[in-house]
Amino acid sequence: MQYNIDNIKVDLQTVGFSESPALVDQVESELHRVMRFRQDIVAADVYLREEGTNPENNKTVRWRLGIPGKDLFAESAGASWPASLRDASEKLRRQFVD
């Protein structure tokens, strides 16, 4: 699923399941949270995948932000999509704030 948010090209891909409107809202919410710290984001690629059978750690998020210069990348796994998305966005934020 590709779309734009505030002139940012967003590519959301789910592997093995279909995205729900609630999940899309969570991704957008985390992207807006990251945008507060960095205004020159031009693209966001978000890959969501359920991996393995362990329900405590099977929601994997891989997130790449396209910015001028080197792109930023973060990965996180957890028991829920909101927790994994928040952890990955926090890792991205630390890359350009610290």
N, CA, C and O atoms as a GROMACS GRO file, in nm:
protein
  392
    1MET      N    1   0.084  -0.116   0.000
    1MET     CA    2   0.000   0.000   0.000
    1MET      C    3   0.090   0.124   0.000
    1MET      O    4   0.171   0.143   0.090
    2GLN      N    5   0.074   0.207  -0.101
    2GLN     CA    6   0.153   0.329  -0.110
    2GLN      C    7   0.059   0.450  -0.106
    2GLN      O    8  -0.047   0.450  -0.170
    3TYR      N    9   0.099   0.550  -0.032
    3TYR     CA   10   0.022   0.674  -0.024
    3TYR      C   11   0.113   0.784   0.029
    3TYR      O   12   0.229   0.758   0.061
    4ASN      N   13   0.061   0.906   0.038
    4ASN     CA   14   0.139   1.020   0.084
    4ASN      C   15   0.079   1.078   0.211
    4ASN      O   16  -0.043   1.085   0.228
    5ILE      N   17   0.168   1.120   0.300
    5ILE     CA   18   0.129   1.194   0.420
    5ILE      C   19   0.219   1.316   0.427
    5ILE      O   20   0.341   1.301   0.438
    6ASP      N   21   0.163   1.434   0.421
    6ASP     CA   22   0.241   1.558   0.433
    6ASP      C   23   0.365   1.557   0.342
    6ASP      O   24   0.475   1.586   0.388
    7ASN      N   25   0.347   1.522   0.215
    7ASN     CA   26   0.454   1.516   0.115
    7ASN      C   27   0.559   1.409   0.142
    7ASN      O   28   0.670   1.416   0.089
    8ILE      N   29   0.527   1.310   0.224
    8ILE     CA   30   0.615   1.196   0.249
    8ILE      C   31   0.554   1.075   0.181
    8ILE      O   32   0.438   1.041   0.205
    9LYS      N   33   0.632   1.011   0.096
    9LYS     CA   34   0.585   0.891   0.028
    9LYS      C   35   0.594   0.774   0.127
    9LYS      O   36   0.703   0.739   0.172
   10VAL      N   37   0.480   0.716   0.159
   10VAL     CA   38   0.475   0.605   0.255
   10VAL      C   39   0.449   0.476   0.180
   10VAL      O   40   0.356   0.467   0.099
   11ASP      N   41   0.531   0.376   0.207
   11ASP     CA   42   0.513   0.242   0.150
   11ASP      C   43   0.496   0.147   0.268
   11ASP      O   44   0.593   0.115   0.337
   12LEU      N   45   0.374   0.102   0.290
   12LEU     CA   46   0.342   0.010   0.399
   12LEU      C   47   0.320  -0.128   0.341
   12LEU      O   48   0.231  -0.147   0.258
   13GLN      N   49   0.401  -0.223   0.384
   13GLN     CA   50   0.387  -0.360   0.335
   13GLN      C   51   0.368  -0.454   0.453
   13GLN      O   52   0.442  -0.451   0.551
   14THR      N   53   0.267  -0.538   0.440
   14THR     CA   54   0.242  -0.640   0.540
   14THR      C   55   0.266  -0.775   0.476
   14THR      O   56   0.220  -0.801   0.364
   15VAL      N   57   0.338  -0.861   0.545
   15VAL     CA   58   0.374  -0.991   0.491
   15VAL      C   59   0.294  -1.098   0.564
   15VAL      O   60   0.308  -1.115   0.685
   16GLY      N   61   0.210  -1.168   0.491
   16GLY     CA   62   0.134  -1.279   0.548
   16GLY      C   63   0.000  -1.242   0.608
   16GLY      O   64  -0.071  -1.329   0.658
   17PHE      N   65  -0.037  -1.114   0.604
   17PHE     CA   66  -0.167  -1.071   0.654
   17PHE      C   67  -0.203  -0.939   0.588
   17PHE      O   68  -0.119  -0.875   0.525
   18SER      N   69  -0.328  -0.898   0.603
   18SER     CA   70  -0.375  -0.771   0.546
   18SER      C   71  -0.378  -0.665   0.656
   18SER      O   72  -0.412  -0.693   0.771
   19GLU      N   73  -0.342  -0.543   0.617
   19GLU     CA   74  -0.342  -0.435   0.716
   19GLU      C   75  -0.486  -0.394   0.746
   19GLU      O   76  -0.572  -0.392   0.658
   20SER      N   77  -0.509  -0.362   0.870
   20SER     CA   78  -0.640  -0.313   0.912
   20SER      C   79  -0.634  -0.161   0.918
   20SER      O   80  -0.525  -0.103   0.927
   21PRO      N   81  -0.749  -0.095   0.914
   21PRO     CA   82  -0.748   0.051   0.927
   21PRO      C   83  -0.684   0.096   1.059
   21PRO      O   84  -0.616   0.199   1.063
   22ALA      N   85  -0.704   0.021   1.166
   22ALA     CA   86  -0.644   0.056   1.295
   22ALA      C   87  -0.492   0.047   1.288
   22ALA      O   88  -0.422   0.131   1.346
   23LEU      N   89  -0.440  -0.053   1.219
   23LEU     CA   90  -0.295  -0.068   1.205
   23LEU      C   91  -0.237   0.046   1.121
   23LEU      O   92  -0.130   0.098   1.153
   24VAL      N   93  -0.305   0.084   1.015
   24VAL     CA   94  -0.260   0.196   0.932
   24VAL      C   95  -0.258   0.325   1.016
   24VAL      O   96  -0.165   0.405   1.004
   25ASP      N   97  -0.359   0.343   1.099
   25ASP     CA   98  -0.362   0.460   1.188
   25ASP      C   99  -0.245   0.460   1.285
   25ASP      O  100  -0.188   0.566   1.313
   26GLN      N  101  -0.208   0.343   1.336
   26GLN     CA  102  -0.094   0.334   1.429
   26GLN      C  103   0.036   0.371   1.359
   26GLN      O  104   0.119   0.441   1.416
   27VAL      N  105   0.052   0.323   1.236
   27VAL     CA  106   0.173   0.356   1.159
   27VAL      C  107   0.179   0.506   1.135
   27VAL      O  108   0.284   0.568   1.154
   28GLU      N  109   0.067   0.566   1.093
   28GLU     CA  110   0.063   0.710   1.068
   28GLU      C  111   0.090   0.790   1.195
   28GLU      O  112   0.158   0.892   1.191
   29SER      N  113   0.037   0.744   1.306
   29SER     CA  114   0.059   0.813   1.433
   29SER      C  115   0.207   0.813   1.470
   29SER      O  116   0.260   0.915   1.513
   30GLU      N  117   0.274   0.700   1.453
   30GLU     CA  118   0.417   0.692   1.484
   30GLU      C  119   0.498   0.776   1.386
   30GLU      O  120   0.597   0.838   1.425
   31LEU      N  121   0.457   0.779   1.259
   31LEU     CA  122   0.528   0.862   1.162
   31LEU      C  123   0.515   1.010   1.199
   31LEU      O  124   0.613   1.084   1.193
   32HIS      N  125   0.397   1.053   1.238
   32HIS     CA  126   0.379   1.192   1.281
   32HIS      C  127   0.464   1.222   1.404
   32HIS      O  128   0.518   1.332   1.417
   33ARG      N  129   0.476   1.126   1.492
   33ARG     CA  130   0.559   1.144   1.612
   33ARG      C  131   0.705   1.165   1.573
   33ARG      O  132   0.773   1.251   1.630
   34VAL      N  133   0.753   1.086   1.477
   34VAL     CA  134   0.892   1.100   1.430
   34VAL      C  135   0.911   1.232   1.356
   34VAL      O  136   1.016   1.294   1.366
   35MET      N  137   0.810   1.274   1.282
   35MET     CA  138   0.819   1.398   1.203
   35MET      C  139   0.836   1.522   1.291
   35MET      O  140   0.883   1.625   1.244
   36ARG      N  141   0.798   1.514   1.417
   36ARG     CA  142   0.817   1.628   1.507
   36ARG      C  143   0.964   1.658   1.529
   36ARG      O  144   1.002   1.771   1.559
   37PHE      N  145   1.049   1.556   1.513
   37PHE     CA  146   1.192   1.571   1.538
   37PHE      C  147   1.274   1.592   1.412
   37PHE      O  148   1.388   1.637   1.417
   38ARG      N  149   1.216   1.558   1.297
   38ARG     CA  150   1.289   1.569   1.170
   38ARG      C  151   1.193   1.609   1.061
   38ARG      O  152   1.098   1.536   1.032
   39GLN      N  153   1.215   1.726   0.999
   39GLN     CA  154   1.121   1.776   0.899
   39GLN      C  155   1.160   1.744   0.756
   39GLN      O  156   1.081   1.770   0.665
   40ASP      N  157   1.280   1.690   0.731
   40ASP     CA  158   1.324   1.666   0.593
   40ASP      C  159   1.305   1.521   0.548
   40ASP      O  160   1.378   1.475   0.460
   41ILE      N  161   1.211   1.450   0.606
   41ILE     CA  162   1.182   1.312   0.566
   41ILE      C  163   1.108   1.316   0.432
   41ILE      O  164   1.011   1.390   0.416
   42VAL      N  165   1.156   1.238   0.335
   42VAL     CA  166   1.090   1.234   0.204
   42VAL      C  167   1.020   1.101   0.178
   42VAL      O  168   0.931   1.094   0.093
   43ALA      N  169   1.058   0.995   0.250
   43ALA     CA  170   0.997   0.864   0.229
   43ALA      C  171   1.002   0.783   0.358
   43ALA      O  172   1.093   0.798   0.440
   44ALA      N  173   0.903   0.697   0.374
   44ALA     CA  174   0.898   0.606   0.488
   44ALA      C  175   0.853   0.470   0.436
   44ALA      O  176   0.742   0.456   0.385
   45ASP      N  177   0.939   0.370   0.451
   45ASP     CA  178   0.905   0.234   0.413
   45ASP      C  179   0.888   0.154   0.541
   45ASP      O  180   0.981   0.143   0.622
   46VAL      N  181   0.770   0.097   0.559
   46VAL     CA  182   0.739   0.021   0.680
   46VAL      C  183   0.700  -0.120   0.638
   46VAL      O  184   0.606  -0.140   0.561
   47TYR      N  185   0.773  -0.218   0.690
   47TYR     CA  186   0.748  -0.358   0.661
   47TYR      C  187   0.706  -0.427   0.790
   47TYR      O  188   0.780  -0.428   0.888
   48LEU      N  189   0.587  -0.485   0.789
   48LEU     CA  190   0.534  -0.554   0.906
   48LEU      C  191   0.522  -0.702   0.874
   48LEU      O  192   0.471  -0.740   0.768
   49ARG      N  193   0.569  -0.785   0.967
   49ARG     CA  194   0.568  -0.928   0.942
   49ARG      C  195   0.550  -1.003   1.073
   49ARG      O  196   0.610  -0.968   1.174
   50GLU      N  197   0.468  -1.105   1.070
   50GLU     CA  198   0.456  -1.196   1.183
   50GLU      C  199   0.553  -1.311   1.158
   50GLU      O  200   0.538  -1.386   1.061
   51GLU      N  201   0.652  -1.324   1.247
   51GLU     CA  202   0.755  -1.426   1.228
   51GLU      C  203   0.755  -1.523   1.344
   51GLU      O  204   0.744  -1.484   1.460
   52GLY      N  205   0.769  -1.650   1.313
   52GLY     CA  206   0.777  -1.752   1.417
   52GLY      C  207   0.644  -1.777   1.485
   52GLY      O  208   0.540  -1.725   1.444
   53THR      N  209   0.650  -1.858   1.589
   53THR     CA  210   0.528  -1.896   1.660
   53THR      C  211   0.523  -1.844   1.802
   53THR      O  212   0.424  -1.865   1.872
   54ASN      N  213   0.628  -1.776   1.847
   54ASN     CA  214   0.631  -1.722   1.982
   54ASN      C  215   0.545  -1.596   1.988
   54ASN      O  216   0.585  -1.493   1.934
   55PRO      N  217   0.427  -1.600   2.053
   55PRO     CA  218   0.339  -1.483   2.052
   55PRO      C  219   0.395  -1.364   2.130
   55PRO      O  220   0.343  -1.253   2.117
   56GLU      N  221   0.498  -1.384   2.210
   56GLU     CA  222   0.555  -1.273   2.287
   56GLU      C  223   0.654  -1.192   2.206
   56GLU      O  224   0.696  -1.085   2.250
   57ASN      N  225   0.693  -1.240   2.089
   57ASN     CA  226   0.796  -1.170   2.013
   57ASN      C  227   0.784  -1.195   1.864
   57ASN      O  228   0.886  -1.206   1.795
   58ASN      N  229   0.662  -1.205   1.811
   58ASN     CA  230   0.651  -1.240   1.669
   58ASN      C  231   0.606  -1.127   1.578
   58ASN      O  232   0.592  -1.148   1.458
   59LYS      N  233   0.582  -1.009   1.630
   59LYS     CA  234   0.544  -0.894   1.548
   59LYS      C  235   0.669  -0.813   1.515
   59LYS      O  236   0.719  -0.739   1.600
   60THR      N  237   0.719  -0.827   1.392
   60THR     CA  238   0.843  -0.762   1.353
   60THR      C  239   0.815  -0.641   1.264
   60THR      O  240   0.739  -0.649   1.168
   61VAL      N  241   0.879  -0.530   1.299
   61VAL     CA  242   0.867  -0.405   1.224
   61VAL      C  243   1.004  -0.368   1.171
   61VAL      O  244   1.100  -0.363   1.247
   62ARG      N  245   1.013  -0.344   1.042
   62ARG     CA  246   1.135  -0.291   0.979
   62ARG      C  247   1.098  -0.158   0.916
   62ARG      O  248   1.005  -0.151   0.836
   63TRP      N  249   1.170  -0.053   0.953
   63TRP     CA  250   1.131   0.081   0.915
   63TRP      C  251   1.251   0.154   0.859
   63TRP      O  252   1.355   0.164   0.924
   64ARG      N  253   1.236   0.207   0.736
   64ARG     CA  254   1.340   0.286   0.672
   64ARG      C  255   1.285   0.424   0.644
   64ARG      O  256   1.177   0.439   0.586
   65LEU      N  257   1.361   0.525   0.685
   65LEU     CA  258   1.324   0.663   0.655
   65LEU      C  259   1.418   0.719   0.551
   65LEU      O  260   1.540   0.715   0.567
   66GLY      N  261   1.362   0.771   0.445
   66GLY     CA  262   1.441   0.837   0.341
   66GLY      C  263   1.460   0.983   0.377
   66GLY      O  264   1.363   1.059   0.386
   67ILE      N  265   1.585   1.022   0.396
   67ILE     CA  266   1.619   1.160   0.428
   67ILE      C  267   1.738   1.198   0.340
   67ILE      O  268   1.804   1.109   0.286
   68PRO      N  269   1.768   1.327   0.325
   68PRO     CA  270   1.887   1.365   0.249
   68PRO      C  271   2.012   1.303   0.314
   68PRO      O  272   2.028   1.306   0.435
   69GLY      N  273   2.097   1.248   0.231
   69GLY     CA  274   2.216   1.179   0.284
   69GLY      C  275   2.184   1.032   0.304
   69GLY      O  276   2.116   0.971   0.221
   70LYS      N  277   2.232   0.977   0.412
   70LYS     CA  278   2.208   0.835   0.440
   70LYS      C  279   2.069   0.813   0.498
   70LYS      O  280   2.023   0.889   0.582
   71ASP      N  281   2.002   0.707   0.450
   71ASP     CA  282   1.873   0.670   0.505
   71ASP      C  283   1.891   0.614   0.646
   71ASP      O  284   1.998   0.565   0.681
   72LEU      N  285   1.784   0.622   0.724
   72LEU     CA  286   1.785   0.566   0.859
   72LEU      C  287   1.705   0.437   0.860
   72LEU      O  288   1.606   0.425   0.787
   73PHE      N  289   1.748   0.341   0.942
   73PHE     CA  290   1.680   0.211   0.948
   73PHE      C  291   1.669   0.167   1.092
   73PHE      O  292   1.762   0.184   1.171
   74ALA      N  293   1.555   0.109   1.126
   74ALA     CA  294   1.536   0.053   1.260
   74ALA      C  295   1.449  -0.072   1.248
   74ALA      O  296   1.364  -0.082   1.159
   75GLU      N  297   1.472  -0.164   1.338
   75GLU     CA  298   1.396  -0.288   1.342
   75GLU      C  299   1.360  -0.318   1.486
   75GLU      O  300   1.436  -0.290   1.578
   76SER      N  301   1.241  -0.375   1.504
   76SER     CA  302   1.196  -0.410   1.638
   76SER      C  303   1.101  -0.528   1.629
   76SER      O  304   1.033  -0.547   1.528
   77ALA      N  305   1.096  -0.607   1.735
   77ALA     CA  306   1.002  -0.719   1.744
   77ALA      C  307   0.940  -0.717   1.882
   77ALA      O  308   1.006  -0.687   1.981
   78GLY      N  309   0.813  -0.750   1.888
   78GLY     CA  310   0.743  -0.750   2.016
   78GLY      C  311   0.615  -0.830   2.009
   78GLY      O  312   0.588  -0.899   1.910
   79ALA      N  313   0.537  -0.821   2.114
   79ALA     CA  314   0.413  -0.898   2.124
   79ALA      C  315   0.296  -0.831   2.054
   79ALA      O  316   0.196  -0.896   2.023
   80SER      N  317   0.306  -0.699   2.029
   80SER     CA  318   0.195  -0.628   1.965
   80SER      C  319   0.250  -0.529   1.862
   80SER      O  320   0.366  -0.488   1.869
   81TRP      N  321   0.164  -0.492   1.767
   81TRP     CA  322   0.206  -0.396   1.665
   81TRP      C  323   0.233  -0.259   1.726
   81TRP      O  324   0.334  -0.198   1.692
   82PRO      N  325   0.148  -0.208   1.815
   82PRO     CA  326   0.179  -0.076   1.873
   82PRO      C  327   0.313  -0.073   1.945
   82PRO      O  328   0.389   0.023   1.932
   83ALA      N  329   0.343  -0.177   2.022
   83ALA     CA  330   0.470  -0.180   2.096
   83ALA      C  331   0.589  -0.188   2.000
   83ALA      O  332   0.689  -0.120   2.021
   84SER      N  333   0.578  -0.269   1.897
   84SER     CA  334   0.688  -0.282   1.800
   84SER      C  335   0.706  -0.154   1.721
   84SER      O  336   0.820  -0.111   1.698
   85LEU      N  337   0.597  -0.092   1.679
   85LEU     CA  338   0.605   0.035   1.605
   85LEU      C  339   0.666   0.145   1.691
   85LEU      O  340   0.750   0.221   1.643
   86ARG      N  341   0.625   0.153   1.817
   86ARG     CA  342   0.679   0.257   1.906
   86ARG      C  343   0.828   0.235   1.929
   86ARG      O  344   0.905   0.331   1.928
   87ASP      N  345   0.869   0.110   1.951
   87ASP     CA  346   1.010   0.082   1.974
   87ASP      C  347   1.094   0.117   1.851
   87ASP      O  348   1.200   0.177   1.864
   88ALA      N  349   1.045   0.080   1.731
   88ALA     CA  350   1.119   0.111   1.609
   88ALA      C  351   1.125   0.262   1.585
   88ALA      O  352   1.230   0.313   1.546
   89SER      N  353   1.016   0.333   1.609
   89SER     CA  354   1.018   0.478   1.589
   89SER      C  355   1.110   0.545   1.690
   89SER      O  356   1.174   0.645   1.658
   90GLU      N  357   1.117   0.491   1.810
   90GLU     CA  358   1.207   0.545   1.911
   90GLU      C  359   1.353   0.524   1.869
   90GLU      O  360   1.437   0.611   1.891
   91LYS      N  361   1.383   0.410   1.810
   91LYS     CA  362   1.519   0.383   1.760
   91LYS      C  363   1.554   0.480   1.647
   91LYS      O  364   1.667   0.528   1.640
   92LEU      N  365   1.459   0.509   1.560
   92LEU     CA  366   1.482   0.606   1.453
   92LEU      C  367   1.507   0.745   1.511
   92LEU      O  368   1.601   0.814   1.471
   93ARG      N  369   1.424   0.784   1.604
   93ARG     CA  370   1.436   0.916   1.664
   93ARG      C  371   1.573   0.933   1.730
   93ARG      O  372   1.634   1.039   1.717
   94ARG      N  373   1.620   0.831   1.798
   94ARG     CA  374   1.752   0.840   1.863
   94ARG      C  375   1.864   0.855   1.761
   94ARG      O  376   1.968   0.914   1.792
   95GLN      N  377   1.845   0.803   1.640
   95GLN     CA  378   1.950   0.815   1.539
   95GLN      C  379   1.971   0.958   1.494
   95GLN      O  380   2.083   0.995   1.460
   96PHE      N  381   1.868   1.040   1.494
   96PHE     CA  382   1.888   1.176   1.448
   96PHE      C  383   1.875   1.281   1.557
   96PHE      O  384   1.894   1.399   1.529
   97VAL      N  385   1.845   1.242   1.678
   97VAL     CA  386   1.839   1.337   1.787
   97VAL      C  387   1.966   1.334   1.868
   97VAL      O  388   2.017   1.438   1.908
   98ASP      N  389   2.018   1.215   1.893
   98ASP     CA  390   2.140   1.201   1.975
   98ASP      C  391   2.264   1.241   1.899
   98ASP      O  392   2.374   1.235   1.953
   0.00000   0.00000   0.00000
